[in-house]
Amino acid sequence: MSKYLVLFLFIPFFSFVEEQKGTSNFVESNTVTTTLFALNQSNGAKINLLPKSTTKAIVDHDFYTLSYHEKYEQAEWVAYELKKEQVVNAHFKRPFFIQDNRVTTNSADWRNYKKSGYDKGHLCPAADREFNKKAYEATFLTSNISPQDHEFNSGIWNRLEEKVRYWAVKYDGLFIVTAGVLAPNLKTIGKEKVAVPNYFYKIVLDENQGKYRLIAFLIPNRASTKPLYEYVVSVDQIEKLTGIDFFPQLPDTIENQLEKKVSYKEWSFN
C-alpha cells in the first residue's frame, strides 16, 4: 500500500494547442475538491497535508494543487505527492505554455515573460509528472510558473529538483510544497506586472509508518554553486516570510517539532 492515500476528482482537461489567453470557466471555491491525504499507517488516521491558502483561491489539477495569488500573478504554493513509481523518463514533447482557465481571475499570460530576461520557471517540475501525459502537460499552465533567473533555474534549482526525485525513489514517496516567496515591492515583468521573487522555497515531507521527517530549502533567485545543504532552513522561517501555515492539519506536537528543525543529517546528500 502507498504511504499516501490520494483522492482525486477528475475534471475534463483542455487541449494544449497554442499559447493564447484562456477563458475562465472554473468556479472558485474556498475549499479544495482534490484532497491530498497522508495515511498514517500506525493508526489509520487520515491527515490533510495541504497548506492554508492566504487568498482562498485554491485550484485543483490532476496530480497537483495550487493556491493562486492574483496580486503577484503566480501561485503562493504548489503542493503534490511524488511517488517512487512516478519517477520515470517518458520523453514527452514539451507543449506550449498557456493560461490556466481554472483560475477565476485568469493566470498571467506567458507573454509577460517574453524578453524579460527571466525563465518561465516550473514550480511543480514537468519531470516530476512524466508518468502521465496529461499530468505532464498540466505543468505548463502559467499558474505553475514563476520568473526565475536562468542560471538559478538551470543550476541550483534544477539540482534541488533532481535531488527530490532521488529522495522520492530512495524513501518511497514524498509530499512537496514549493513556490517563490511573495512579498511587497518585488520587481515585476510584463504588462500584468508578474512579481519576480527574490527567493524560492521547497518543503519536502516524508512519512513512514506514522513517523514524519521534513526538510526545507530557501534559495536566492540567482546563480549559486554552493551545496544544497547550505540552504536548509526551518519551515518556521519560511512561514514567517510567506505568512503561510504549511501543515495546519498535523497534530500540534508533530507540526511544532517538525517545523522548527533545521537539520539535514537525516537526508542523503550523496
N, C-alpha and C positions, 0 to 999 in steps of 0.2 A: 504494500500500500504506500502511495506517495505520502511524504511528510505533510503535504499541504492538500487540503480539500478545496478545490476551486469550483465555484458555481458560476456559470455564465448564462446571461440572457442574450441570445444571438439576435442581432438586428441586421436586416439585409444591407449589404455593403454596396457602394457605388463603384463605377469603373474609374480607373486611373487612365484618363485619355489625354489630357493636356493640362498645362499649368495655367489655370484660369480661376477666376473668382467663383467660389461655390455659393450656393444659396442655402440658407439655414432652414431645416425642416425638423429640428430636434427641440422638443420642449424641455427647457431647463428644469432641473429638479434639485431640491436641497438634499436629497438622499440618493445614494448610489443604487443602481439597478444591478450592476455586476459587482458582487461582493466577494472579496478575497478573504479566505479564512486560513489560519494555521490550525491544523488538527493536533491538539496536544495529546499525544498518544498515551501518556501516563494515566490520564483520567477521562479522555474523550471530549474534553471541553473545546468548543469552537471559539476562536478569538479573531475578531475582525482586525486586520493589520493595517488598514488604510489610515493615512494621516487625516487630521481635520483640514477642511478647506476654509481658508480665510475669506473666500469670495462666494462660497456656495454655488460655484459653477463647476460641478463635477461632471465629467464626460467619460462615458464608458466605450471602449473599443474592444474588439476581440483580442484578448490576451494582454491588455494593459488598460489602466485607468489614469486619468489626469484631472488636475484642478486648474482651470484656466484663469489667468489674471488679465482682464481686459486693459487695465491701466498700463501694463507693461507689454502687452501683446504677445504673451507666451505663457506657458504653464508654470505655476509656482511649485508644483511637484508632479512627477510621473511615477506611478507605482506598478510593479509587476512581479510575477514569480518567474524564476528561471530554473527549470528542472534539468537534471542531468541529461535526460534523453533529448532535450530540446537543443542542446549544443551540437549543431550539425553545420556542414557547409553545403548548401544547396545550389549556390551559384545562380540565384535568380537574377534576371535582368532588372537593373535599377529603374524604377518608374520615375516620372516627373513628380516634383513636389506640388501639392495642391492644398487649397484651404480645407479646413475641417468643417463640414456642414452640420456637425453636431454641436458646435459651439454657437450658442444662440446669438452672440454678438459678432460672429464671424471671426475666425482666427486671421492673423496677419497674412497679407498677400506675400508670396515668395519674392515678388519684385522689390520689396523693401531691401532685400539683401544684395540686389544686383549692383555691382560696382561699389559696394560699401566697404570692401576690404575685409569683410568677415565671412567665415564659412557658415553654411546652414547646418549647425551642429546638432546631431541627434541627441535626444535625452534618453529615450528607450532606443538602444542601438539597433540598427537593422540586422546586424549579425547575431543579435540575441533572439531574433524571430524567424530564422531561416528554416525552422521546422514546418512552416506552413506559409504558402504563398500569400494568402490573404493577410495573415498577421504581419508578414514582411512588408507588404505594400502599405499597411496601415501606419508604419513608422515614418512614411514620407508625407504625412499630413503636417501642415505648418504649425499645428498646435503642439507638435512633438519636437520642435526645433528651437534653437536659441542662437544668437550671434556669438560665434567663437573665433578667437584668434586662430589663424590657420596652423601656426606652429604648435599651439596648445592642442587643437583638435586632432592633429595628426601625430602629436607627440605624447605628452604625459597623459592626456585624457584617453587616448587610444590604448596606452599601456594599462591604464586602470581598467578599461572595459575588457581587455584581454585577460587581465588578472581575475576579474569577476567571473568570467566564463570558466577559467581554470578552476576556481573555487567551486563553482556550481557542479562541475563534474567530480571534483575531489570530495566534496562534502554532501553530495547527493541532493542538490537543490537549495535555492536561496530565495529570499524576498528582498527586493531592491526598491529604494526610493531615491530619486535624483532630479536635479534641476539647477538653474542658476539662482544665486542669491539676489532677490529683487528688493530694491531699496530706492528711496527718493534721490533725485539729482543724478541719475545714471546717464551716460552718453546714450544717444538714440541714433537709429538709422532709418532711412526711408520716409515716405510721406506719412506713414502711420506711426512713426516715432517708436519703433521697436527698441526696447531697452537693451543695452549691452551690459550684462552682468560683469562685475569685477572679479567675482568668484563663482565657482561651481562646486556643488556638494554631491556626494553619493553615499548613501547609507545602506549597508548590507546586513541583513539579519538571517541567522541560521538557527533552526530549531531541530533538535534531535532528542526523541524520547521525552518530550516535555521540558528539555533544558535548552535555554537560549544563550546565544552569544551574538555580539554585534560589533561592527567596525564602521567608522565613518571617516570620510575624507573631505577636506575643504581646500581647494586648489585655485590659485590665482589664474585668471584668464590670460595667460601669456606662456611663452615657451619656458620649459624647465627640463633640466637633465637630472634633477635630484631624484633619489629613490622615493618610491611611493610612500613608504612608511613614515617619511618625514612630514607628510601632510595628514597624518591621522590626528583627528580631534575627537572630542566628545560630542554626542548628539545634543547635549545641553547647550554647547556653544553654538551649534547650527540653529537650534531653536531660538536662541537669543537674537541671532542675526536676522532670521526669517519671520519670527512670530508664529511659526507653525508648531503645533503639537503633533509629533510624528507617530507615536504609538499610544494613543489615549485609551485603547481598549485592553491593553495589557494590565494585569494586576499591578497596583502601585508599587508593591515591593520589588517586582521584577523590572518594571519600567524605570524606576529610580536608580536601581543598581546598574542596569544596562547603559542608561543614557549619560551617566557621569563618567564611565570608563573611557580611558584614552589608550589603553594597552593594545598592542598589535601582536603580542607574542603567541596568542592562540591561533594565529592565521599563518599559513605558509606563504612566504615571500620568495621561495627558491625558484 
